[in-house]
Amino acid sequence: MESFASLLYETIAQNKLSGSRVARVTDSATQALSDPEMLAKTMLKAHLRASPANKLVSLYLFDAVARHAQEIARRQGAGFDSDDSPQTLAANASSFLRALHEPAAQVGVDCMQHVPPEQRPQDKVRKVIDIWGRAGTFHAKILQRIQEEGSSTSSASSASAPPPGPAPRRPPPRTTAAPTQPASAGLPASVLALLSPPGAGSTASMPSMTAAPSAPDVPASVSAMLSPPPTSGSGASSMPYSAAPAPSTTARAPSTEPAPIKEDLSAFDQASFDPTNSAHWERLSQLWKNTYQYEPTGPELMMALMSGMLSKEQDPRWGGMNGMPPMMPGMPGMPPMPPMPPMPGMPDLASMMSPRPS
């Protein structure tokens, strides 16, 4: 237990995760499962002592150990390195998961309360809760408690902030109201100059109105120009200007077609994924972004594929890779990890995921 606690504290303090570091923590936790209650208390204590900037890493390690124990119980302890028999190991893993329910609620709420806002704690914690719900790691009441207490805490902190003081009152600027003018479409420049108030600028800044106000001081010739054009056959003289064309009544109605629905990770088929095809990696990155609203890193996509998180049946092509425990989940939003050696024929993820020049 002491070696596990030391390794856990050290990994949280480094504030960086990789597949090998997570594997060391979960392997050490397997050996410490002989005391399930103490193991659960050690993990909670390590999280509460972590600095706010390191609490997300602690949450991801908590998630990794919990689901590793869930996998041990599911496989009846078979295939894991432990001094205990498979039956004893599976029983201890089940006891550990039961003891971890209350710490899981405390860890989730603590992250929402203390993780710095720039790390988007609400989004990150909700993603972990979603994974726990789909995997059945913890009871639904525990997950609901995390969401309710975390949301109420965030709302209370926002409500307790002092409201901003009233803005200083300033006297309104003194302006001279200018008479409104009729629309200037099609009028000669000489007429517009007559209609402009004294000292007005160019005609481009004149406000457009739908009705012309009375202007007793306007010459009769100008008033005649502003009157509506005569109807055909009236015998009146033609107007000295061309009236603006009437708006078309045959304009197309705005389209009512619904916006296309973006595909998310539910459309991803890991069985048909080709790791040597750069277009497949780009599509997987876009599906991830549509689902979680942020751009994934190359190592994050690799861990999600190796863990089987994106498929109900783990892809056998990833089973031979070292550095990750069985069914190891991806951890969305984790800090950048050191580059991983590429598979034969796989494109360079770092260059492929970097933003393209505009």
C-alpha positions in Angstrom: 0.0 0.0 0.0 2.9 2.4 0.8 4.5 1.9 -2.6 1.1 2.5 -4.4 0.5 5.7 -2.4 4.0 7.0 -3.1 3.6 6.3 -6.9 0.1 7.9 -6.9 1.3 11.1 -5.2 4.4 11.3 -7.5 2.3 10.8 -10.7 -0.3 13.5 -9.6 2.5 16.0 -8.8 4.0 15.5 -12.3 0.7 16.7 -13.8 1.4 14.8 -17.0 0.0 11.5 -18.1 1.1 8.8 -20.5 0.1 5.3 -21.2 3.1 3.9 -19.3 2.5 6.1 -16.3 -1.2 5.1 -16.1 -0.2 1.4 -16.5 2.3 1.6 -13.6 -0.4 3.1 -11.3 -3.1 0.5 -12.2 -0.6 -2.4 -11.9 0.4 -1.1 -8.4 -3.3 -0.8 -7.5 -3.8 -4.5 -8.5 -1.2 -5.5 -5.9 -2.8 -3.2 -3.3 -6.3 -4.7 -3.7 -5.7 -7.0 -0.8 -6.9 -4.1 1.4 -9.9 -2.6 -0.5 -11.0 -0.1 2.2 -7.5 1.3 2.7 -6.9 1.6 -1.1 -10.1 3.6 -1.5 -9.2 6.0 1.4 -5.7 6.4 0.0 -7.0 7.5 -3.4 -9.4 10.0 -1.9 -6.8 11.4 0.4 -4.3 11.9 -2.6 -7.0 13.7 -4.6 -8.0 16.1 -1.8 -4.3 17.0 -1.2 -3.6 17.7 -4.9 -3.3 21.3 -5.9 -6.2 22.8 -8.0 -4.1 22.7 -11.2 -3.4 18.9 -10.6 -6.9 17.8 -9.7 -7.9 16.8 -13.2 -4.9 14.5 -13.5 -5.9 13.0 -10.2 -9.5 12.5 -11.5 -8.2 10.7 -14.6 -6.1 8.4 -12.4 -9.0 7.8 -10.1 -11.1 6.8 -13.2 -8.4 4.5 -14.5 -8.0 2.6 -11.3 -11.7 2.3 -10.8 -12.4 0.9 -14.2 -9.3 -1.4 -14.0 -10.9 -2.9 -10.9 -14.2 -3.2 -12.8 -12.4 -5.2 -15.5 -10.7 -7.5 -12.9 -14.2 -8.3 -11.4 -15.7 -8.8 -14.9 -13.0 -11.3 -15.9 -13.1 -13.1 -12.5 -9.4 -12.1 -11.8 -8.1 -14.1 -14.7 -5.1 -12.8 -16.6 -3.8 -10.3 -14.0 -0.5 -10.3 -12.2 -1.3 -10.7 -8.5 -0.1 -12.7 -5.5 -3.7 -13.6 -4.7 -5.7 -16.3 -6.5 -8.0 -15.1 -9.3 -11.1 -15.7 -7.2 -9.7 -13.7 -4.3 -8.5 -10.9 -6.6 -12.0 -10.6 -8.2 -13.7 -10.5 -4.8 -11.3 -7.8 -3.6 -11.9 -5.8 -6.8 -15.7 -5.9 -6.2 -15.3 -4.8 -2.6 -13.0 -2.0 -3.7 -15.6 -0.7 -6.2 -18.3 -0.7 -3.4 -15.9 1.2 -1.1 -15.1 3.7 -3.9 -18.7 5.0 -4.3 -18.5 7.7 -1.7 -15.0 8.8 -2.7 -16.1 9.0 -6.3 -18.8 11.5 -5.4 -16.4 13.6 -3.3 -13.7 13.6 -6.1 -16.3 14.7 -8.8 -17.7 17.5 -6.7 -14.3 18.6 -5.5 -13.1 18.9 -9.2 -16.1 21.1 -10.1 -15.4 23.3 -7.1 -11.6 23.8 -7.2 -10.3 23.1 -10.7 -9.3 26.4 -12.4 -12.0 27.7 -14.8 -9.5 27.7 -17.8 -9.3 23.9 -17.5 -13.2 23.7 -18.1 -13.9 21.5 -15.1 -17.6 21.3 -15.8 -17.1 19.8 -19.2 -14.2 17.5 -18.2 -16.1 16.1 -15.1 -19.3 15.6 -17.1 -17.3 13.5 -19.7 -15.9 11.3 -17.0 -19.4 10.9 -15.5 -20.7 10.0 -18.9 -18.1 7.3 -19.2 -18.9 5.9 -15.7 -22.6 5.9 -16.6 -22.1 4.0 -19.9 -19.6 1.5 -18.3 -21.8 1.0 -15.2 -18.8 1.8 -13.0 -20.8 3.5 -10.2 -24.4 3.7 -9.3 -26.6 6.2 -11.1 -27.4 8.0 -7.8 -23.7 8.7 -7.3 -23.4 10.3 -10.7 -26.6 12.3 -10.2 -25.2 13.6 -6.9 -22.0 14.8 -8.5 -24.0 16.7 -11.2 -26.4 18.2 -8.7 -23.9 19.2 -6.0 -21.4 20.4 -8.6 -24.0 22.5 -10.5 -25.4 24.0 -7.3 -21.9 24.9 -6.0 -21.1 26.7 -9.3 -24.4 28.6 -9.2 -23.9 29.6 -5.6 -20.4 31.0 -6.3 -21.7 33.0 -9.2 -24.6 34.4 -7.0 -22.2 35.4 -4.2 -20.1 37.6 -6.5 -20.9 41.3 -5.8 -22.9 42.9 -8.5 -21.1 45.6 -10.5 -21.6 49.2 -9.4 -23.9 51.5 -11.3 -22.3 53.3 -14.2 -21.7 57.1 -13.6 -24.5 59.2 -14.9 -23.6 61.4 -17.7 -25.7 64.2 -19.2 -27.0 63.3 -22.7 -25.1 65.0 -25.5 -26.7 68.1 -26.8 -27.8 67.6 -30.4 -29.9 69.6 -32.8 -32.7 67.5 -34.3 -32.7 67.6 -38.0 -35.9 67.3 -40.0 -36.4 63.9 -41.5 -36.1 63.6 -45.3 -37.8 61.4 -47.8 -36.0 58.6 -49.5 -33.4 59.8 -51.9 -33.6 57.0 -54.5 -33.6 58.4 -58.0 -33.6 62.2 -57.0 -31.2 64.5 -58.7 -28.4 66.0 -56.7 -29.9 69.5 -56.9 -33.1 68.3 -55.3 -31.2 66.5 -52.5 -29.3 69.7 -51.8 -32.6 71.6 -51.4 -33.9 68.9 -49.0 -30.7 68.8 -46.9 -30.6 70.8 -43.6 -28.1 73.7 -43.5 -24.6 72.5 -43.0 -25.4 68.8 -43.8 -22.7 66.6 -45.4 -23.0 64.3 -48.3 -26.3 62.8 -49.3 -25.1 59.3 -48.4 -25.6 60.0 -44.6 -29.2 61.1 -45.0 -31.7 58.9 -43.1 -34.3 57.2 -45.3 -38.0 57.6 -44.4 -41.0 56.0 -46.0 -43.1 59.1 -46.0 -42.2 62.7 -47.0 -42.9 65.4 -44.3 -44.6 68.6 -45.2 -42.2 71.2 -46.5 -44.0 74.5 -47.0 -40.7 76.3 -47.8 -39.9 73.9 -50.7 -40.5 75.5 -54.1 -43.5 74.3 -56.1 -41.3 72.7 -58.7 -39.6 70.6 -56.1 -42.9 69.6 -54.6 -44.1 68.5 -58.0 -41.0 66.4 -58.4 -41.7 64.7 -55.0 -45.3 63.8 -55.9 -46.1 60.3 -57.1 -45.8 59.7 -60.9 -49.1 59.9 -62.8 -51.0 56.9 -63.9 -51.1 56.0 -67.6 -53.7 57.9 -69.6 -54.0 60.8 -67.2 -52.5 63.3 -69.7 -50.1 64.7 -67.1 -46.6 65.6 -68.1 -43.9 63.0 -67.6 -41.7 63.3 -64.5 -38.2 64.6 -64.8 -36.7 61.6 -63.1 -37.0 57.8 -63.3 -38.9 56.3 -60.4 -37.1 53.5 -58.5 -38.2 50.0 -59.6 -40.7 48.4 -57.4 -39.5 45.4 -55.4 -40.1 42.1 -57.1 -43.0 40.1 -55.7 -41.6 36.9 -57.0 -38.6 36.8 -54.7 -37.9 33.3 -53.4 -39.1 32.5 -49.9 -36.3 31.8 -47.4 -35.2 28.2 -47.4 -36.8 26.1 -44.7 -34.5 23.1 -45.1 -33.1 22.0 -41.7 -29.4 22.5 -41.1 -27.3 19.3 -41.7 -26.8 17.2 -38.5 -23.1 16.8 -37.6 -22.0 13.2 -37.1 -20.6 12.3 -33.7 -18.6 9.3 -32.4 -21.7 7.1 -32.6 -21.1 7.0 -36.3 -17.5 5.7 -35.9 -16.8 2.1 -36.9 -13.5 0.9 -35.4 -13.6 -2.3 -37.4 -13.3 -0.4 -40.7 -10.7 2.1 -39.4 -7.4 2.0 -41.3 -4.6 3.4 -39.2 -2.4 3.9 -42.3 -5.0 6.1 -44.0 -4.6 9.8 -43.0 -8.2 10.6 -44.1 -9.5 8.1 -41.5 -7.6 9.9 -38.8 -8.9 13.3 -39.9 -12.5 12.0 -39.8 -12.0 10.4 -36.4 -10.6 13.8 -35.1 -13.7 15.6 -36.5 -16.1 13.1 -35.0 -14.4 13.6 -31.6 -14.6 17.4 -32.0 -18.4 17.2 -32.9 -19.0 15.0 -29.8 -16.9 16.8 -27.1 -16.5 20.3 -28.7 -12.7 20.4 -28.5 -9.8 19.3 -30.8 -8.3 16.0 -29.6 -4.5 15.4 -29.5 -2.9 12.6 -31.4 -2.0 10.6 -28.3 -5.5 11.0 -27.0 -7.0 9.5 -30.2 -4.4 6.7 -30.0 -5.3 5.9 -26.3 -9.0 5.9 -27.2 -8.5 3.4 -30.0 -6.2 1.1 -27.9 -8.6 1.1 -25.0 -11.6 0.0 -27.0 -13.4 3.1 -25.8 -14.7 3.8 -29.3 -16.0 0.3 -30.0 -18.2 -2.2 -28.1 -15.8 -5.0 -29.2 -12.1 -4.1 -28.7 -10.3 -4.0 -32.0 -7.8 -7.0 -32.1 -5.4 -4.9 -34.2 -4.5 -3.0 -31.1 -4.2 -5.9 -28.7 -0.4 -6.5 -29.4 0.6 -3.0 -28.4 2.5 -2.5 -25.2 2.2 0.3 -22.6 -1.6 0.2 -22.0 -3.5 -2.1 -19.6 -6.4 -4.1 -21.1 -9.5 -2.1 -21.9 -7.7 1.1 -20.8 -10.0 4.0 -21.5 -9.1 7.3 -23.1 -9.0 10.3 -20.9 -10.5 13.3 -22.7 -8.8 16.7 -22.2 -5.7 15.2 -20.5 -2.5 17.3 -20.8 -0.2 16.7 -23.8 1.8 13.5 -23.6 5.2 12.6 -25.0 5.1 11.3 -28.6 4.3 7.6 -29.0 6.2 5.3 -31.5 4.0 5.0 -34.6 2.7 1.7 -35.9 4.2 0.5 -39.2 2.7 2.4 -42.0 0.8 4.8 -39.7 1.1 8.6 -40.7 2.8 11.1 -38.3 -0.1 12.1 -36.0 1.7 15.2 -34.7 2.0 16.7 -38.1 -1.4 15.5 -39.2 -3.2 17.0 -36.2 -1.4 20.3 -36.3 -3.5 23.2 -37.7 -3.3 23.6 -41.4 -2.2 27.1 -42.8 -5.0 29.2 -44.0 
